[in-house]
């Protein structure tokens, strides 16, 4: 298995989120929200759609 460098706290959060959410899609959405908060910028899926067209 490939070793991925992830802090213990982050890994624990992922496990807790995975246990708390009903589907993995919900986990991804939660991670995107957390990532957006970390970057101080809300995630905008529309930008991805524009990139596909461009």
N, C-alpha and C positions, 0 to 999 in steps of 0.2 A: 504493500500500500504506500502511496506517495505521502510523504510527511508534509503537512501544511502548517506553517507557523501561525498559530492562533493563541492569543492570551487565554489563560484559564477562565477569566471572567467572561470573555466573549463566548468561549465554548459553552460555559455553563448557561449563559443567556440563550444560546441557540437551542440547547437541550430543553430548557424550561419553556421556551417559546414553542418548540415542536410538541412538547407534552400538553401545553395549554391550548394550542390551536387544533381545530377539527381537521383541517386539510393543510397540506404543505404549501398550497397557494397562499393561504392566510399568513403563513410564516414569511414567505417571500415579500408579501405586501408590508408586513410589520418591519422587516429588515429594510425595505426601501424607505419607509417612513423614518426609521432610526437613522439611516444614512443621510436622508434629506435634512434631518434635524442637526446632524453632526456637521454638515456642510453649510448649515444656516440657509439652505435653499430648498424649498418644497419640490419633490420629484414631479416632473412634467412629462408623462408618457407621450404627449402630443409631439414633443421634440423628436422622439425616436421615429415617429411616423414621417415627419418631415425629412429626416435623414435618409429614410428608405427611398423617398421620391427623388432626393437629390443625388 
